[in-house]
């Protein structure tokens, strides 16, 4: 079990789920990344930044004029982690 944790890279300071973003990393996202914001596990995080202390959360199913989901930016402590499978 310790081999799987040593094979995982460290989580980046900033990560986005949008493929058009410069902070998108498909390899990291494929490892099932979770985000705790203010102590609560969030499932609708679109982007996060640990050093600046914010997350962008998807708001409903509403789309902007470019077809991207609307997001709201919230300030607070951010803790990304790898979810354990199984």
Secondary structure, DSSP 8 states (H G I E B T S, - for coil): -HHHHHHS----SEEES-TTSTTB-HHHHTT-EEEEETTEEES-EEEEETTTTEEEEEEEEEE-TTS-EEEEEEES-EEEEE----
